[in-house]
Amino acid sequence: MLVPQRPMNRVERIVARFLVSRPGHWFGLYVLPRLDRPLLRLSRGRFSMSPGQPILLLMSTGAKSGRRRATPLLFLPDGDNIIVLASNGGLARHPSWYYNVQAHPQVTVYRAGQTKRYLAREARDEERAELWRKAMDYYVGFALYEQWTKRQIPVIVLQHELLRTRQTS
């Protein structure tokens, strides 16, 4: 069950509107991640430079380098799972983190003061369509990103590893 985003206050609505504008889009792609990486790491996912937006820090292993990579991402809580979209702000190519989780699906997430391990998988077919609809209802930016690119934006489901282990046992 996808949890709806909580109502935003006035300042958060202004920030959200700014982030879907052209200057805000650039700021969100190139400045916010540089500020959010250390802030999210130090706060274990509690604080972000995007007030009102649910942001996590995804720690993945580089597909080519094998080095740990930290990526701040907007996320959608979905029960025990977390949904992230490889939108890359509507650019023509998938983001680097997408290739990282395809090559090395075991990831660590800093969120809401907790650090947990997850297994990443790409949603397909009906599941993807349902999660995509919910994501567009959750954040207006995803609809814009879909208009700006010709590629299908991947929807990634992060499944908590501990729960997955219990289900397969």
C-alpha positions as protocol buffer text, in pm:
chain_id: "A"
residue {
  index: 1
  type: MET
  ca { x: 0 y: 0 z: 0 }
}
residue {
  index: 2
  type: LEU
  ca { x: 154 y: 326 z: -114 }
}
residue {
  index: 3
  type: VAL
  ca { x: 151 y: 585 z: 164 }
}
residue {
  index: 4
  type: PRO
  ca { x: 25 y: 925 z: 43 }
}
residue {
  index: 5
  type: GLN
  ca { x: 254 y: 1221 z: 83 }
}
residue {
  index: 6
  type: ARG
  ca { x: 166 y: 1431 z: 386 }
}
residue {
  index: 7
  type: PRO
  ca { x: 20 y: 1777 z: 313 }
}
residue {
  index: 8
  type: MET
  ca { x: 295 y: 2033 z: 262 }
}
residue {
  index: 9
  type: ASN
  ca { x: 312 y: 2365 z: 443 }
}
residue {
  index: 10
  type: ARG
  ca { x: 337 y: 2695 z: 253 }
}
residue {
  index: 11
  type: VAL
  ca { x: 719 y: 2702 z: 237 }
}
residue {
  index: 12
  type: GLU
  ca { x: 731 y: 2339 z: 122 }
}
residue {
  index: 13
  type: ARG
  ca { x: 477 y: 2412 z: -155 }
}
residue {
  index: 14
  type: ILE
  ca { x: 690 y: 2705 z: -275 }
}
residue {
  index: 15
  type: VAL
  ca { x: 1000 y: 2484 z: -283 }
}
residue {
  index: 16
  type: ALA
  ca { x: 810 y: 2208 z: -468 }
}
residue {
  index: 17
  type: ARG
  ca { x: 685 y: 2456 z: -730 }
}
residue {
  index: 18
  type: PHE
  ca { x: 1038 y: 2593 z: -772 }
}
residue {
  index: 19
  type: LEU
  ca { x: 1183 y: 2243 z: -824 }
}
residue {
  index: 20
  type: VAL
  ca { x: 955 y: 2177 z: -1124 }
}
residue {
  index: 21
  type: SER
  ca { x: 1047 y: 2509 z: -1290 }
}
residue {
  index: 22
  type: ARG
  ca { x: 1337 y: 2523 z: -1539 }
}
residue {
  index: 23
  type: PRO
  ca { x: 1581 y: 2690 z: -1294 }
}
residue {
  index: 24
  type: GLY
  ca { x: 1460 y: 2465 z: -1014 }
}
residue {
  index: 25
  type: HIS
  ca { x: 1506 y: 2158 z: -1233 }
}
residue {
  index: 26
  type: TRP
  ca { x: 1870 y: 2253 z: -1294 }
}
residue {
  index: 27
  type: PHE
  ca { x: 1918 y: 2328 z: -923 }
}
residue {
  index: 28
  type: GLY
  ca { x: 1763 y: 1992 z: -831 }
}
residue {
  index: 29
  type: LEU
  ca { x: 1985 y: 1800 z: -1073 }
}
residue {
  index: 30
  type: TYR
  ca { x: 2320 y: 1965 z: -1011 }
}
residue {
  index: 31
  type: VAL
  ca { x: 2321 y: 2147 z: -675 }
}
residue {
  index: 32
  type: LEU
  ca { x: 2084 y: 1969 z: -434 }
}
residue {
  index: 33
  type: PRO
  ca { x: 2254 y: 1628 z: -462 }
}
residue {
  index: 34
  type: ARG
  ca { x: 2590 y: 1781 z: -365 }
}
residue {
  index: 35
  type: LEU
  ca { x: 2432 y: 1940 z: -58 }
}
residue {
  index: 36
  type: ASP
  ca { x: 2212 y: 1642 z: 32 }
}
residue {
  index: 37
  type: ARG
  ca { x: 2482 y: 1372 z: 25 }
}
residue {
  index: 38
  type: PRO
  ca { x: 2667 y: 1486 z: 338 }
}
residue {
  index: 39
  type: LEU
  ca { x: 2353 y: 1614 z: 511 }
}
residue {
  index: 40
  type: LEU
  ca { x: 2165 y: 1285 z: 463 }
}
residue {
  index: 41
  type: ARG
  ca { x: 2468 y: 1079 z: 563 }
}
residue {
  index: 42
  type: LEU
  ca { x: 2532 y: 1280 z: 881 }
}
residue {
  index: 43
  type: SER
  ca { x: 2164 y: 1278 z: 981 }
}
residue {
  index: 44
  type: ARG
  ca { x: 2113 y: 912 z: 875 }
}
residue {
  index: 45
  type: GLY
  ca { x: 1844 y: 1024 z: 634 }
}
residue {
  index: 46
  type: ARG
  ca { x: 1655 y: 1257 z: 869 }
}
residue {
  index: 47
  type: PHE
  ca { x: 1731 y: 1591 z: 702 }
}
residue {
  index: 48
  type: SER
  ca { x: 1741 y: 1702 z: 339 }
}
residue {
  index: 49
  type: MET
  ca { x: 1769 y: 2028 z: 148 }
}
residue {
  index: 50
  type: SER
  ca { x: 1425 y: 1952 z: -4 }
}
residue {
  index: 51
  type: PRO
  ca { x: 1173 y: 2033 z: 269 }
}
residue {
  index: 52
  type: GLY
  ca { x: 843 y: 1852 z: 232 }
}
residue {
  index: 53
  type: GLN
  ca { x: 988 y: 1596 z: -9 }
}
residue {
  index: 54
  type: PRO
  ca { x: 1069 y: 1243 z: 111 }
}
residue {
  index: 55
  type: ILE
  ca { x: 1439 y: 1203 z: 31 }
}
residue {
  index: 56
  type: LEU
  ca { x: 1661 y: 905 z: 109 }
}
residue {
  index: 57
  type: LEU
  ca { x: 2029 y: 834 z: 54 }
}
residue {
  index: 58
  type: LEU
  ca { x: 2086 y: 527 z: -161 }
}
residue {
  index: 59
  type: MET
  ca { x: 2425 y: 361 z: -114 }
}
residue {
  index: 60
  type: SER
  ca { x: 2507 y: 138 z: -408 }
}
residue {
  index: 61
  type: THR
  ca { x: 2816 y: -27 z: -556 }
}
residue {
  index: 62
  type: GLY
  ca { x: 2944 y: 118 z: -883 }
}
residue {
  index: 63
  type: ALA
  ca { x: 2868 y: -107 z: -1181 }
}
residue {
  index: 64
  type: LYS
  ca { x: 3215 y: -56 z: -1334 }
}
residue {
  index: 65
  type: SER
  ca { x: 3429 y: 82 z: -1051 }
}
residue {
  index: 66
  type: GLY
  ca { x: 3304 y: -134 z: -763 }
}
residue {
  index: 67
  type: ARG
  ca { x: 3326 y: 176 z: -540 }
}
residue {
  index: 68
  type: ARG
  ca { x: 3047 y: 278 z: -301 }
}
residue {
  index: 69
  type: ARG
  ca { x: 2826 y: 554 z: -440 }
}
residue {
  index: 70
  type: ALA
  ca { x: 2581 y: 776 z: -253 }
}
residue {
  index: 71
  type: THR
  ca { x: 2274 y: 912 z: -432 }
}
residue {
  index: 72
  type: PRO
  ca { x: 1998 y: 1124 z: -278 }
}
residue {
  index: 73
  type: LEU
  ca { x: 1661 y: 1024 z: -425 }
}
residue {
  index: 74
  type: LEU
  ca { x: 1296 y: 1113 z: -389 }
}
residue {
  index: 75
  type: PHE
  ca { x: 1117 y: 800 z: -273 }
}
residue {
  index: 76
  type: LEU
  ca { x: 769 y: 662 z: -223 }
}
residue {
  index: 77
  type: PRO
  ca { x: 707 y: 437 z: 78 }
}
residue {
  index: 78
  type: ASP
  ca { x: 511 y: 125 z: -16 }
}
residue {
  index: 79
  type: GLY
  ca { x: 451 y: -89 z: 291 }
}
residue {
  index: 80
  type: ASP
  ca { x: 785 y: -255 z: 373 }
}
residue {
  index: 81
  type: ASN
  ca { x: 919 y: -164 z: 30 }
}
residue {
  index: 82
  type: ILE
  ca { x: 1056 y: 164 z: -104 }
}
residue {
  index: 83
  type: ILE
  ca { x: 986 y: 281 z: -459 }
}
residue {
  index: 84
  type: VAL
  ca { x: 1238 y: 497 z: -647 }
}
residue {
  index: 85
  type: LEU
  ca { x: 1222 y: 611 z: -1008 }
}
residue {
  index: 86
  type: ALA
  ca { x: 1523 y: 633 z: -1238 }
}
residue {
  index: 87
  type: SER
  ca { x: 1389 y: 956 z: -1387 }
}
residue {
  index: 88
  type: ASN
  ca { x: 1722 y: 1142 z: -1402 }
}
residue {
  index: 89
  type: GLY
  ca { x: 1517 y: 1460 z: -1413 }
}
residue {
  index: 90
  type: GLY
  ca { x: 1376 y: 1367 z: -1754 }
}
residue {
  index: 91
  type: LEU
  ca { x: 1718 y: 1352 z: -1924 }
}
residue {
  index: 92
  type: ALA
  ca { x: 1767 y: 1121 z: -2221 }
}
residue {
  index: 93
  type: ARG
  ca { x: 1978 y: 865 z: -2033 }
}
residue {
  index: 94
  type: HIS
  ca { x: 1921 y: 656 z: -1723 }
}
residue {
  index: 95
  type: PRO
  ca { x: 2100 y: 780 z: -1408 }
}
residue {
  index: 96
  type: SER
  ca { x: 2423 y: 610 z: -1304 }
}
residue {
  index: 97
  type: TRP
  ca { x: 2265 y: 466 z: -989 }
}
residue {
  index: 98
  type: TYR
  ca { x: 2023 y: 267 z: -1208 }
}
residue {
  index: 99
  type: TYR
  ca { x: 2313 y: 77 z: -1370 }
}
residue {
  index: 100
  type: ASN
  ca { x: 2471 y: 30 z: -1028 }
}
residue {
  index: 101
  type: VAL
  ca { x: 2163 y: -140 z: -880 }
}
residue {
  index: 102
  type: GLN
  ca { x: 2121 y: -351 z: -1194 }
}
residue {
  index: 103
  type: ALA
  ca { x: 2479 y: -481 z: -1155 }
}
residue {
  index: 104
  type: HIS
  ca { x: 2477 y: -496 z: -772 }
}
residue {
  index: 105
  type: PRO
  ca { x: 2119 y: -512 z: -638 }
}
residue {
  index: 106
  type: GLN
  ca { x: 2215 y: -520 z: -269 }
}
residue {
  index: 107
  type: VAL
  ca { x: 2194 y: -160 z: -149 }
}
residue {
  index: 108
  type: THR
  ca { x: 2189 y: 34 z: 177 }
}
residue {
  index: 109
  type: VAL
  ca { x: 1936 y: 309 z: 244 }
}
residue {
  index: 110
  type: TYR
  ca { x: 1962 y: 595 z: 493 }
}
residue {
  index: 111
  type: ARG
  ca { x: 1607 y: 709 z: 571 }
}
residue {
  index: 112
  type: ALA
  ca { x: 1428 y: 868 z: 865 }
}
residue {
  index: 113
  type: GLY
  ca { x: 1719 y: 812 z: 1105 }
}
residue {
  index: 114
  type: GLN
  ca { x: 1763 y: 445 z: 1011 }
}
residue {
  index: 115
  type: THR
  ca { x: 2004 y: 252 z: 794 }
}
residue {
  index: 116
  type: LYS
  ca { x: 1872 y: -65 z: 631 }
}
residue {
  index: 117
  type: ARG
  ca { x: 1979 y: -305 z: 359 }
}
residue {
  index: 118
  type: TYR
  ca { x: 1754 y: -368 z: 61 }
}
residue {
  index: 119
  type: LEU
  ca { x: 1749 y: -574 z: -255 }
}
residue {
  index: 120
  type: ALA
  ca { x: 1669 y: -371 z: -567 }
}
residue {
  index: 121
  type: ARG
  ca { x: 1462 y: -500 z: -858 }
}
residue {
  index: 122
  type: GLU
  ca { x: 1296 y: -334 z: -1152 }
}
residue {
  index: 123
  type: ALA
  ca { x: 916 y: -338 z: -1164 }
}
residue {
  index: 124
  type: ARG
  ca { x: 777 y: -478 z: -1489 }
}
residue {
  index: 125
  type: ASP
  ca { x: 449 y: -483 z: -1679 }
}
residue {
  index: 126
  type: GLU
  ca { x: 134 y: -435 z: -1465 }
}
residue {
  index: 127
  type: GLU
  ca { x: 329 y: -374 z: -1145 }
}
residue {
  index: 128
  type: ARG
  ca { x: 530 y: -99 z: -1315 }
}
residue {
  index: 129
  type: ALA
  ca { x: 217 y: 60 z: -1463 }
}
residue {
  index: 130
  type: GLU
  ca { x: 43 y: 66 z: -1124 }
}
residue {
  index: 131
  type: LEU
  ca { x: 346 y: 207 z: -940 }
}
residue {
  index: 132
  type: TRP
  ca { x: 402 y: 465 z: -1216 }
}
residue {
  index: 133
  type: ARG
  ca { x: 43 y: 592 z: -1183 }
}
residue {
  index: 134
  type: LYS
  ca { x: 85 y: 620 z: -807 }
}
residue {
  index: 135
  type: ALA
  ca { x: 419 y: 798 z: -847 }
}
residue {
  index: 136
  type: MET
  ca { x: 264 y: 1057 z: -1080 }
}
residue {
  index: 137
  type: ASP
  ca { x: -10 y: 1120 z: -824 }
}
residue {
  index: 138
  type: TYR
  ca { x: 254 y: 1149 z: -553 }
}
residue {
  index: 139
  type: TYR
  ca { x: 490 y: 1398 z: -724 }
}
residue {
  index: 140
  type: VAL
  ca { x: 399 y: 1619 z: -1021 }
}
residue {
  index: 141
  type: GLY
  ca { x: 761 y: 1630 z: -1140 }
}
residue {
  index: 142
  type: PHE
  ca { x: 745 y: 1269 z: -1263 }
}
residue {
  index: 143
  type: ALA
  ca { x: 477 y: 1362 z: -1519 }
}
residue {
  index: 144
  type: LEU
  ca { x: 701 y: 1642 z: -1647 }
}
residue {
  index: 145
  type: TYR
  ca { x: 1003 y: 1414 z: -1667 }
}
residue {
  index: 146
  type: GLU
  ca { x: 802 y: 1164 z: -1869 }
}
residue {
  index: 147
  type: GLN
  ca { x: 716 y: 1441 z: -2118 }
}
residue {
  index: 148
  type: TRP
  ca { x: 1079 y: 1553 z: -2145 }
}
residue {
  index: 149
  type: THR
  ca { x: 1228 y: 1214 z: -2236 }
}
residue {
  index: 150
  type: LYS
  ca { x: 1167 y: 948 z: -2501 }
}
residue {
  index: 151
  type: ARG
  ca { x: 1283 y: 662 z: -2276 }
}
residue {
  index: 152
  type: GLN
  ca { x: 1061 y: 467 z: -2041 }
}
residue {
  index: 153
  type: ILE
  ca { x: 1155 y: 568 z: -1689 }
}
residue {
  index: 154
  type: PRO
  ca { x: 1241 y: 260 z: -1482 }
}
residue {
  index: 155
  type: VAL
  ca { x: 1056 y: 202 z: -1155 }
}
residue {
  index: 156
  type: ILE
  ca { x: 1276 y: 34 z: -894 }
}
residue {
  index: 157
  type: VAL
  ca { x: 1139 y: -155 z: -595 }
}
residue {
  index: 158
  type: LEU
  ca { x: 1367 y: -179 z: -293 }
}
residue {
  index: 159
  type: GLN
  ca { x: 1271 y: -483 z: -85 }
}
residue {
  index: 160
  type: HIS
  ca { x: 1396 y: -502 z: 275 }
}
residue {
  index: 161
  type: GLU
  ca { x: 1650 y: -787 z: 282 }
}
residue {
  index: 162
  type: LEU
  ca { x: 1551 y: -918 z: 627 }
}
residue {
  index: 163
  type: LEU
  ca { x: 1187 y: -951 z: 522 }
}
residue {
  index: 164
  type: ARG
  ca { x: 1285 y: -1112 z: 194 }
}
residue {
  index: 165
  type: THR
  ca { x: 1498 y: -1369 z: 379 }
}
residue {
  index: 166
  type: ARG
  ca { x: 1207 y: -1457 z: 610 }
}
residue {
  index: 167
  type: GLN
  ca { x: 968 y: -1498 z: 314 }
}
residue {
  index: 168
  type: THR
  ca { x: 1199 y: -1739 z: 131 }
}
residue {
  index: 169
  type: SER
  ca { x: 1277 y: -1948 z: 442 }
}
